Amino acid sequence: MKKILNVILSLAIISVSFGQETVYPAKDYKGLLFIKNGTVHVGNGQVLDRATIQVQDGKITKIGPNLPIPVDDVKVFDAAGKHVYPGLILTNTNLGLVEINTVRASSDAREIGEYNPSVRSIVAYNTDSKLINPLKSTGILLAHIAPEGAVISGSSSVVQLDAWNWEDAAYKMDNGIYYNMPALFNRPSRFSAFMGNQQPADPMKTGLEEIEKFKAFLKQAKDYEKLGDKKEINLKFEALKGLFTKQQKLFINAEIVKQILMCIDIKNELDLDVVIVGGSESYQIADLLKSNNIPVILEALHDLPTLADDDIHQPFKTPYILQKAGVLFAINDNSGNTRSRNLAYNAGTAVAYGLTKEQGLAAVTLNAAKILGIDNVTGSIEVGKDANIVISTGDILDMRTNNITHAFIKGRSLELNDKQKQLYERYKYKYNLN
């Protein structure tokens, strides 16, 4: 009998350890749902003690203390002693487009050619990626999926991380166009000593010429949009029309001051909504960014500064400098090593270097939603918004205490299982640590 039980237990452990495919997307929940007695971090700076959240058909309908809870036909989650947060938002990622960085066959983030505005990242998004479930376990519920490479990489979209396919995942489609700003400075290759220096003689001149070519392309697209009767359809120009109606934003990958100044020039000359992605030197011209109403997505918080003579802690200090100047910014995690799992902890580092905890939370929730154009439906726990909510036993920005026990997307209670948790249980069993 003991031998039979051991065989059954072994089979169960094996099925669990290789069974991430059995983590199904949650079904829609229609009706009332309550999250009671928790410390609610709204996302806009407010904190409500022992508050109750009422959700009706996926939307937040009431928030406050001592809300009456019907006895029958409702779901109730008791968050007593726990913290309740808006779902975290990744503002720039190749999640679902790249599975393993070093395996070309698992990457679908780039297309050939220089100008690819008609390429849509959303249709390549893989909802079966093994990277998605671990992110939900850290509190990340939404992600901004962005294409890579070329001059114009294509269009980006916001997805929710609990879906059967890309159509189910789509939260806001084609909300942005991605442009890669030329370097504007010499960037020697690691192989340049063996292959000869292939950098242009004057990278600034070459870069400015490329920028002018890009602006000319956008002007042609703008003129095309004004045509009444289009005898021929230009798919590339059609894909850009949202930029000129302000339904799309132009996300520009730019790091140094020279590049950011060119972003400001593009915004003002073409009257576009521009977002800086990267912005490692944005702190140097924070007042200028504020006056031009240009937000920033800070990418590499746990990284070395751009210049060798910069303060080694400068990346950690930049969020506070932008906050003090009134610049709208979000914190991201684009590390190829962590694959976005440290998003909350990046915000926690910024808290250690000047931000308040609620400002750090906003940098990965409400600020991110504002930059992506979805703050009318998510990013904070407010009446009328989608119930994208996570519950943690501790501070979500603290690696030591963050422990997500429940997560909801539009009121759907998610299954928080993943490969890492399954392996943890597997080896607890192996070494009799249960």
C-alpha positions in Angstrom: 0.0 0.0 0.0 2.8 2.4 0.9 4.5 1.6 -2.4 1.3 2.5 -4.3 0.9 5.7 -2.4 4.5 6.7 -3.2 3.9 6.0 -6.9 0.7 8.2 -6.9 2.5 11.0 -5.1 5.4 10.9 -7.6 3.0 11.0 -10.6 1.2 13.9 -9.0 4.4 15.9 -8.5 5.6 15.2 -12.1 2.2 16.3 -13.5 2.3 19.5 -11.4 5.9 20.3 -12.3 5.2 20.1 -16.0 1.6 21.3 -15.9 1.7 25.0 -16.4 -0.5 24.4 -19.4 -3.3 23.5 -17.0 -3.3 27.1 -15.6 -6.4 28.2 -17.4 -7.6 31.8 -17.9 -10.3 32.7 -15.4 -13.9 32.8 -16.5 -15.9 36.0 -16.6 -17.7 36.7 -13.3 -21.1 38.4 -13.5 -22.5 39.7 -10.3 -21.3 41.2 -7.0 -17.9 40.8 -5.6 -16.5 42.3 -2.4 -13.0 42.8 -1.1 -13.3 43.8 2.6 -11.2 45.0 5.5 -8.0 45.6 3.5 -5.6 48.6 3.5 -6.5 50.0 0.1 -3.7 51.8 -1.8 -5.8 53.7 -4.4 -2.9 54.5 -6.7 -3.4 58.3 -6.7 -1.7 58.8 -3.3 -4.6 58.0 -1.1 -4.6 55.1 1.4 -7.8 53.8 2.9 -7.7 51.8 6.1 -10.0 48.8 6.6 -12.0 49.7 3.4 -14.3 47.6 1.3 -14.4 47.5 -2.5 -17.6 46.6 -4.2 -17.3 45.2 -7.8 -20.3 44.7 -10.1 -19.7 42.8 -13.4 -16.0 43.6 -13.4 -16.3 47.3 -12.6 -15.6 49.0 -9.3 -18.9 50.5 -8.1 -18.3 51.5 -4.4 -15.4 52.0 -2.1 -15.5 52.9 1.6 -15.7 51.6 5.2 -18.5 49.3 6.4 -20.2 48.8 3.0 -23.2 46.5 3.4 -22.5 43.1 2.0 -25.5 40.9 0.9 -25.7 37.5 2.4 -26.6 35.5 -0.8 -25.1 35.1 -4.2 -21.9 37.2 -3.8 -18.2 36.5 -3.6 -16.4 37.9 -0.6 -12.6 38.1 -0.2 -11.4 39.1 3.3 -8.2 41.1 3.1 -7.9 41.8 6.8 -4.3 42.6 7.7 -3.4 42.7 4.0 -2.7 45.4 1.4 -4.9 46.0 -1.7 -3.3 47.6 -4.8 -4.2 48.4 -8.4 -2.7 45.8 -10.8 0.8 46.8 -11.8 1.5 47.8 -15.5 4.5 47.1 -17.6 4.9 50.1 -19.8 7.4 48.8 -22.4 8.1 45.1 -23.0 8.6 42.3 -25.6 6.6 39.9 -23.5 4.9 37.4 -25.7 7.0 38.4 -28.6 10.4 37.0 -27.3 10.5 33.8 -25.3 14.2 33.1 -25.0 16.5 36.0 -25.8 19.3 33.9 -27.3 17.0 31.6 -29.4 16.1 33.4 -32.7 13.3 30.9 -33.5 11.5 32.1 -30.3 11.6 35.8 -31.2 8.9 37.6 -33.2 9.7 41.2 -32.2 11.4 42.5 -35.4 10.6 42.8 -39.0 12.9 43.5 -41.9 12.9 46.9 -43.5 13.4 50.4 -42.1 9.9 51.9 -41.9 7.3 49.4 -40.6 4.4 51.4 -39.1 1.9 48.9 -40.4 3.5 46.0 -38.4 1.2 45.3 -35.4 2.8 43.7 -32.4 -0.6 42.6 -31.0 -1.1 39.9 -33.7 2.2 38.3 -32.8 1.5 38.3 -29.0 1.8 34.7 -27.6 -0.6 34.2 -24.7 1.0 30.8 -24.0 4.3 32.3 -23.1 5.8 30.7 -20.0 6.9 34.2 -18.8 3.3 35.4 -18.3 2.2 33.4 -15.2 5.3 34.4 -13.1 4.5 38.0 -13.8 1.0 37.7 -12.5 2.4 36.3 -9.3 4.3 39.5 -8.8 1.2 41.7 -9.3 1.7 42.6 -13.0 -1.7 42.4 -14.7 -1.3 44.6 -17.8 1.6 45.0 -20.2 2.4 47.4 -23.1 3.7 45.1 -25.9 6.1 46.9 -28.2 7.9 45.9 -31.4 11.6 46.3 -31.8 14.2 47.2 -34.4 14.3 49.3 -37.6 13.6 53.1 -37.7 9.8 52.7 -37.2 9.3 49.4 -35.5 5.5 49.2 -35.7 2.5 49.7 -33.5 2.2 48.7 -29.8 -0.8 47.5 -27.8 -1.8 47.0 -24.2 -2.8 43.5 -23.2 -4.1 41.9 -20.0 -2.2 38.9 -18.9 -4.9 36.3 -18.5 -6.2 35.3 -21.9 -6.7 32.4 -24.4 -5.5 34.3 -27.4 -4.4 37.8 -28.5 -8.0 38.8 -29.3 -8.9 38.0 -25.7 -5.8 39.7 -24.3 -6.2 43.0 -26.2 -6.9 45.8 -23.7 -6.1 48.8 -26.0 -5.0 48.0 -29.5 -2.5 50.1 -31.6 -2.2 52.9 -29.0 1.3 53.8 -30.1 3.9 53.9 -32.8 7.6 53.1 -31.9 10.5 55.1 -33.4 14.2 54.4 -32.7 16.1 57.7 -32.4 19.6 57.6 -34.0 22.4 57.5 -31.5 23.9 60.9 -32.3 27.2 59.9 -30.8 30.0 57.3 -31.6 29.1 53.9 -30.3 32.0 51.5 -31.1 31.1 47.9 -31.6 32.8 45.3 -29.3 34.2 43.8 -32.5 35.4 47.1 -34.0 39.1 46.3 -33.2 38.9 43.2 -35.4 36.5 44.5 -38.2 37.7 48.1 -38.4 35.8 51.2 -37.3 32.5 51.2 -39.2 31.0 54.1 -37.4 30.2 57.2 -39.6 32.8 59.9 -39.6 30.3 62.3 -38.1 27.5 60.4 -36.2 25.8 63.7 -35.3 25.5 64.8 -38.9 24.4 61.3 -40.1 21.9 61.1 -37.2 20.3 64.5 -38.0 20.0 63.5 -41.7 18.1 60.3 -40.6 15.9 62.4 -38.3 15.0 64.8 -41.1 14.2 61.8 -43.3 11.9 60.5 -40.6 10.1 63.8 -40.2 9.7 64.0 -44.0 8.1 60.6 -43.9 5.6 61.7 -41.2 4.8 64.9 -43.2 4.0 62.8 -46.2 1.7 60.6 -44.1 0.0 63.7 -42.8 -0.6 65.1 -46.3 -1.9 61.6 -47.3 -4.4 61.7 -44.5 -5.8 65.0 -45.8 -6.6 63.5 -49.2 -10.3 63.1 -49.7 -10.4 60.4 -52.4 -7.5 58.0 -52.1 -7.1 56.2 -55.4 -4.4 54.0 -53.9 -4.2 52.8 -50.3 -0.8 53.3 -48.6 -0.8 50.8 -45.7 2.2 52.5 -44.0 0.5 56.0 -44.1 -2.8 54.5 -43.0 -1.1 53.0 -39.9 0.1 56.5 -38.9 -3.1 58.4 -39.1 -3.8 57.9 -35.4 -0.7 60.0 -34.6 -2.3 63.1 -36.2 -5.7 62.6 -34.6 -4.0 62.1 -31.2 -5.5 58.6 -30.9 -1.9 57.3 -30.9 1.3 58.4 -29.2 4.8 58.4 -30.7 7.0 56.4 -28.4 10.7 57.3 -29.0 13.6 55.3 -27.8 16.0 58.0 -26.6 18.5 58.1 -23.8 20.9 61.1 -23.9 20.1 64.8 -23.8 20.8 65.4 -27.5 18.3 62.7 -28.5 15.7 64.0 -26.0 16.0 67.5 -27.4 15.3 66.1 -30.9 12.2 64.4 -29.5 11.0 67.8 -28.3 11.6 69.2 -31.7 9.6 66.4 -33.4 6.7 66.9 -31.0 6.5 70.7 -31.6 7.1 70.6 -35.4 4.6 67.9 -36.1 2.2 68.5 -33.2 2.3 64.9 -31.9 1.9 63.3 -28.5 5.4 62.1 -27.7 6.7 59.7 -25.0 10.4 59.2 -24.2 11.3 55.6 -23.7 14.6 55.1 -21.8 15.4 58.7 -20.8 18.5 57.9 -18.7 19.6 61.6 -19.0 16.1 63.0 -18.7 16.9 64.4 -15.2 19.2 66.9 -16.8 16.4 68.7 -18.6 13.4 67.8 -16.4 12.0 71.4 -16.5 12.1 71.4 -20.3 10.2 68.1 -20.4 7.6 69.5 -18.0 7.1 72.7 -20.0 6.6 70.6 -23.2 4.3 68.1 -21.5 6.5 65.0 -22.5 6.3 62.0 -20.2 9.1 59.5 -19.7 9.3 55.7 -19.3 12.4 55.0 -17.3 13.8 51.7 -18.5 17.0 50.6 -16.8 16.7 51.6 -13.2 19.1 48.9 -12.0 21.9 49.9 -14.4 25.1 51.9 -14.6 24.7 55.6 -15.4 25.1 56.7 -19.1 28.4 58.6 -18.6 31.4 57.3 -16.8 31.7 60.5 -14.6 28.0 60.4 -13.5 27.0 59.6 -9.9 26.9 55.8 -9.7 23.5 56.1 -8.0 22.0 58.5 -10.6 19.6 55.9 -12.2 18.0 55.5 -8.7 17.7 59.2 -8.1 16.2 60.1 -11.5 12.6 59.3 -10.6 12.7 61.7 -7.7 14.1 64.5 -9.8 11.4 64.0 -12.4 8.7 63.8 -9.7 10.0 67.1 -8.1 9.9 68.8 -11.5 6.3 67.6 -12.2 7.2 65.4 -15.1 4.8 62.5 -15.7 6.9 59.3 -15.6 6.6 55.6 -15.2 9.1 53.0 -14.0 9.7 49.9 -16.1 11.8 46.7 -16.0 13.2 45.7 -19.4 16.1 43.6 -18.1 16.8 40.6 -20.2 17.8 38.8 -17.0 14.8 39.4 -14.8 12.3 39.5 -17.7 10.2 42.2 -15.9 9.8 40.3 -12.6 11.5 43.1 -10.7 9.1 45.9 -11.8 7.7 46.5 -8.3 11.2 46.3 -6.7 12.5 48.9 -9.2 9.8 51.2 -7.9 10.9 50.3 -4.4 14.5 51.3 -5.2 13.2 54.7 -6.3 11.4 55.0 -3.0 14.7 54.4 -1.2 16.1 57.3 -3.2 13.5 60.0 -2.6 10.0 59.0 -3.7 7.2 58.3 -1.2 5.8 54.8 -1.3 2.6 56.0 -2.9 4.5 57.9 -5.5 6.5 54.8 -6.2 3.3 52.8 -6.6 1.9 55.4 -8.9 5.0 55.0 -11.1 3.9 51.4 -11.9 0.1 51.9 -11.9 -1.7 55.2 -12.4 1.2 57.1 -14.1 1.8 54.1 -16.4 -2.0 54.1 -17.3 -1.9 57.8 -18.1 1.1 57.4 -20.4 -0.6 54.5 -22.2 -3.9 56.3 -22.5 -5.9 53.8 -20.4 -6.2 55.8 -17.1 -10.0 56.2 -17.7 -10.5 52.5 -17.1 -7.5 51.3 -15.0 -4.4 52.3 -13.0 -6.2 53.1 -9.7 -8.9 51.7 -7.5 -11.6 54.2 -8.2 -15.3 54.0 -8.9 -16.1 53.3 -12.6 -12.8 51.7 -13.4 -12.1 48.0 -14.2 -11.5 45.9 -11.1 -7.8 45.2 -11.9 -6.7 44.5 -8.3 -4.0 42.6 -6.4 -3.9 41.6 -2.7 -0.6 41.2 -0.9 0.2 40.1 2.6 2.9 42.8 2.7 4.3 45.9 0.9 4.2 45.2 -2.8 7.3 47.3 -3.4 9.4 45.4 -0.9 11.0 42.2 -2.1 11.0 40.8 1.4 7.3 41.1 2.1 5.6 41.2 -1.3 3.4 38.0 -1.4 0.5 38.2 -3.8 -2.4 36.0 -2.5 -5.1 37.1 -4.9 -5.3 38.9 -8.3 -8.3 40.1 -10.3 -8.6 41.3 -13.9 -12.0 43.0 -14.5 -13.2 41.2 -11.4 -12.1 37.7 -12.6 -10.2 35.9 -9.8 -7.0 34.6 -11.4 -5.2 31.3 -10.7 -1.7 32.4 -9.4 0.2 29.2 -10.3 3.4 29.1 -12.4 6.4 27.0 -13.2 8.6 28.5 -10.5 6.0 27.7 -7.8 5.6 24.2 -9.1 9.4 23.6 -9.0 9.5 25.0 -5.5 6.9 22.4 -4.4 8.7 19.7 -6.4 12.0 20.1 -4.5 10.3 20.7 -1.2 8.9 17.2 -1.7 12.2 15.7 -2.9 14.1 16.9 0.2 11.2 16.2 2.6 10.7 19.9 3.5 6.9 19.8 3.5 
